[in-house]
Amino acid sequence: MKKLKFGIIEEQDYYTREAYKSLRTNLQFCGDDVQVVALTSCTLNEGKSACSFNLARTFAVADKRVILVDADLRHSVIVGHRKIEFEGEELLGLTHFLSGQCKLEDAIYATNVENMDVIVAGTFAPNPTELLGGAGFKALLETLRQAYDYVVIDTPPLGSVIDGAIVAPNTDGMLLVIESAAISYRLVQKVKNQLEESGCRILGTVLNKVDVGGKGYYGKYYGKYYGKQYGKYYGEYGQEGQE
């Protein structure tokens, strides 16, 4: 298998690690039939791609075999934001495979995160809706089910384009990433309705970009409660960075 390297993998503070561990645990409690999970958001810049990456990473740290599929074919940010390094002339990805330009094994890369592989978005495609809605993408997910414990799919914001709703029926459920204090209730309801109309199971929401150290409601509550309840425990056992 070909390999690539994520040049940027952020160090996570205690609150962030615990949040992703809780998300992972909650997904596992959804049942053994929840294996292919997609993430979407309402608009751009809510942190959907970062959540997708870190969720996959959290599964990998827990010794689960996981693959991250970048299905945001319109505005992929994973390659650029992660400063991906690779060998060879061209980084092949999802668009190459779905358009018949390469075999599946050529589009899957092992990464410098143990237990975590990735399929990047690939080159720009003029017909992303058709590619994601075709039989090839559905067959791809069925193949990945057999090879991995979890498949995490990053999809475009559903409040902007329909791609996420097209992907949704082929998954075991969707997570909706919502930026704290930035998205209107009406827009969230619109996106929720679109997911429901697709027949997809909504696994839950991720409230993202919450300032736990701020002066707002979440900052006061979580900063005070978790800092007091877990601060001593965490410091005493010194298990930072471990699962």
Beta strands, then each sheet from edge to edge (+ up, - down):
strand 1: 2-5
strand 2: 36-41
strand 3: 66-70
strand 4: 85-86
strand 5: 109-110
strand 6: 116-119
strand 7: 150-154
strand 8: 173-179
strand 9: 202-208
sheet 1: 4+ 1- 5- 6+ 3+ 7+ 2+ 8+ 9+
end
